[in-house]
Amino acid sequence: GVARMVFQLISARISAHIAADLIAEIRAGTFRDYAAASWAEQSRRRESDVQDLLVRHVARATGGVATIARTISTAFLVLALLLSAVVVDPVSAGLLLVSGVGLFMILRPLTNQAKVLARVQVKAGQEYAARSLEALGLSQEIRAFGVSDEVTELLDIAAMAEVEPTRRSLVLREVVTAGYQLATILLL
């Protein structure tokens, strides 16, 4: 009990420091890197790509940092539980460890599929950002030529292209998380 509490406190402190430092570094460095790029490199990038980089990618990186922090925290908790289990019953602790590794191997393909779907979602989001930014820049021309319905329809299609990959990746993420939780409960 006390060891677990100590590990959780250490874990919380480490993950909080890692998350806060990385988030600050990502936010500060992203625009600095873009500003330091050559004019030729900057001119090859659409404004929507830069906006996507500064907003969505930083948000995703921040989410990734939070995931890493939670993983570290969970690893310390598992370590504390394993140490407790070894003290109580070394054979059961060994079986628990082997079962955990097996579970990881079973759920790994689902995790990889969720990552693939997340990449599809990002691409669809970039396409929507590019189209919407272009439409905003051409709003007077769109109105002058009376094509707002067509442009709106194209934006709706681009927005809908992001919906299904988002749903599927969120469902897979929850399934994997629930699988790990259920297996942990059953093993304990």
C-alpha positions as CSV (number, residue, x, y, z in Angstrom):
1,G,0.0,0.0,0.0
2,V,2.7,2.5,1.0
3,A,5.0,1.5,-1.8
4,R,2.2,1.9,-4.3
5,M,1.4,5.4,-3.0
6,V,5.1,6.3,-3.2
7,F,5.3,5.0,-6.8
8,Q,2.2,6.9,-7.8
9,L,3.5,10.2,-6.3
10,I,6.9,9.7,-8.1
11,S,5.0,8.9,-11.3
12,A,2.7,11.9,-11.0
13,R,5.6,14.2,-10.5
14,I,7.7,12.8,-13.4
15,S,4.8,12.7,-15.8
16,A,3.7,16.3,-14.9
17,H,7.2,17.6,-15.5
18,I,7.6,15.7,-18.8
19,A,4.2,16.8,-20.1
20,A,4.6,20.5,-19.1
21,D,8.2,20.8,-20.5
22,L,7.4,19.0,-23.8
23,I,4.2,21.0,-24.4
24,A,6.1,24.3,-23.8
25,E,8.9,23.1,-26.1
26,I,6.6,22.0,-28.9
27,R,4.6,25.3,-28.8
28,A,7.7,27.5,-28.7
29,G,9.6,25.5,-31.3
30,T,7.0,25.0,-33.9
31,F,6.6,28.6,-35.1
32,R,10.3,29.3,-34.5
33,D,11.2,26.5,-36.9
34,Y,8.8,27.7,-39.5
35,A,10.1,31.3,-39.2
36,A,13.7,30.1,-39.6
37,A,12.9,28.1,-42.7
38,S,14.0,29.5,-46.0
39,W,11.7,31.7,-48.1
40,A,11.6,28.9,-50.7
41,E,10.4,26.4,-48.2
42,Q,7.8,28.8,-46.7
43,S,6.4,29.6,-50.1
44,R,5.9,25.9,-50.9
45,R,3.6,25.6,-47.9
46,R,0.0,26.6,-48.2
47,E,-1.3,28.9,-45.5
48,S,-3.7,26.2,-44.4
49,D,-0.8,23.7,-43.9
50,V,1.0,26.2,-41.7
51,Q,-2.2,26.8,-39.7
52,D,-2.8,23.1,-39.4
53,L,0.8,22.6,-38.2
54,L,0.5,25.4,-35.6
55,V,-2.9,24.3,-34.3
56,R,-3.8,20.7,-35.0
57,H,-0.4,19.2,-34.9
58,V,0.6,21.0,-31.7
59,A,-2.7,19.8,-30.2
60,R,-2.0,16.2,-31.3
61,A,1.5,16.4,-30.0
62,T,0.2,17.7,-26.7
63,G,-2.2,14.8,-26.6
64,G,0.7,12.4,-27.3
65,V,2.6,13.9,-24.5
66,A,-0.3,13.4,-22.2
67,T,-0.5,9.8,-23.3
68,I,3.2,9.3,-22.7
69,A,2.7,10.8,-19.2
70,R,-0.2,8.4,-18.5
71,T,1.9,5.5,-19.7
72,I,4.7,6.4,-17.4
73,S,2.2,6.7,-14.5
74,T,0.7,3.3,-15.4
75,A,4.1,1.7,-15.7
76,F,5.0,2.8,-12.2
77,L,1.7,1.5,-10.9
78,V,2.2,-1.9,-12.6
79,L,5.7,-2.0,-11.2
80,A,4.4,-1.4,-7.7
81,L,1.8,-4.1,-8.1
82,L,4.3,-6.5,-9.5
83,L,6.7,-5.9,-6.7
84,S,3.9,-6.5,-4.2
85,A,2.8,-9.6,-6.1
86,V,6.4,-11.0,-6.0
87,V,6.6,-10.5,-2.3
88,V,3.2,-12.2,-1.8
89,D,3.5,-15.0,-4.4
90,P,6.4,-15.1,-6.9
91,V,4.8,-17.8,-9.1
92,S,1.6,-15.9,-9.5
93,A,3.6,-12.7,-10.2
94,G,5.4,-14.6,-13.0
95,L,2.2,-15.8,-14.5
96,L,0.8,-12.3,-14.3
97,L,3.8,-10.9,-16.2
98,V,3.6,-13.6,-18.9
99,S,-0.2,-12.9,-19.3
100,G,0.4,-9.2,-19.5
101,V,3.0,-9.6,-22.3
102,G,0.6,-12.0,-24.1
103,L,-2.2,-9.5,-23.8
104,F,0.0,-6.7,-25.2
105,M,0.8,-8.9,-28.2
106,I,-2.9,-9.7,-28.8
107,L,-4.0,-6.0,-28.6
108,R,-1.1,-4.6,-30.5
109,P,-2.7,-5.0,-34.0
110,L,-5.8,-3.1,-32.8
111,T,-3.5,-0.3,-31.6
112,N,-1.7,-0.2,-34.9
113,Q,-5.1,0.0,-36.8
114,A,-6.1,2.9,-34.6
115,K,-2.9,4.7,-35.5
116,V,-3.6,4.2,-39.2
117,L,-7.1,5.5,-38.8
118,A,-5.8,8.6,-37.0
119,R,-3.4,9.3,-39.9
120,V,-6.4,9.1,-42.3
121,Q,-8.3,11.5,-40.0
122,V,-5.4,13.9,-40.0
123,K,-5.2,13.9,-43.8
124,A,-8.9,14.5,-44.1
125,G,-8.6,17.4,-41.6
126,Q,-5.8,18.9,-43.6
127,E,-7.9,18.7,-46.7
128,Y,-10.8,20.4,-45.0
129,A,-8.5,23.1,-43.6
130,A,-7.0,23.8,-47.0
131,R,-10.4,24.0,-48.7
132,S,-12.0,26.1,-46.0
133,L,-9.1,28.5,-45.9
134,E,-9.2,28.8,-49.7
135,A,-12.9,29.4,-49.6
136,L,-12.5,32.1,-47.0
137,G,-9.8,33.8,-49.1
138,L,-12.1,33.7,-52.2
139,S,-15.3,34.6,-50.4
140,Q,-16.0,37.7,-52.4
141,E,-15.4,35.9,-55.7
142,I,-17.6,33.1,-54.6
143,R,-20.4,35.5,-53.9
144,A,-19.8,37.4,-57.1
145,F,-20.0,34.3,-59.2
146,G,-22.9,32.8,-57.2
147,V,-21.2,29.5,-56.4
148,S,-21.6,29.5,-52.7
149,D,-23.9,26.5,-52.7
150,E,-21.3,24.5,-54.7
151,V,-18.4,25.6,-52.4
152,T,-20.5,24.8,-49.3
153,E,-21.2,21.4,-50.6
154,L,-17.5,20.8,-51.3
155,L,-16.7,21.9,-47.7
156,D,-19.4,19.6,-46.4
157,I,-18.0,16.7,-48.3
158,A,-14.5,17.5,-46.9
159,A,-15.9,17.7,-43.4
160,M,-17.7,14.4,-43.7
161,A,-14.5,12.7,-44.9
162,E,-13.1,13.2,-41.5
163,V,-16.1,11.8,-39.6
164,E,-15.8,8.1,-40.2
165,P,-12.1,7.8,-39.5
166,T,-12.6,9.8,-36.3
167,R,-15.4,7.5,-35.2
168,R,-13.5,4.4,-36.0
169,S,-10.2,5.5,-34.3
170,L,-12.1,6.6,-31.2
171,V,-13.9,3.3,-31.0
172,L,-10.7,1.3,-31.5
173,R,-8.9,3.4,-28.8
174,E,-11.7,2.7,-26.3
175,V,-11.8,-1.0,-27.2
176,V,-8.1,-1.3,-26.7
177,T,-8.3,0.6,-23.4
178,A,-11.2,-1.5,-22.2
179,G,-9.4,-4.7,-23.3
180,Y,-6.4,-3.8,-21.1
181,Q,-8.6,-2.8,-18.2
182,L,-10.7,-6.0,-18.4
183,A,-7.6,-8.2,-18.7
184,T,-6.0,-6.4,-15.7
185,I,-9.1,-6.9,-13.6
186,L,-9.4,-10.6,-14.6
187,L,-5.7,-11.2,-13.9
188,L,-5.9,-9.6,-10.5
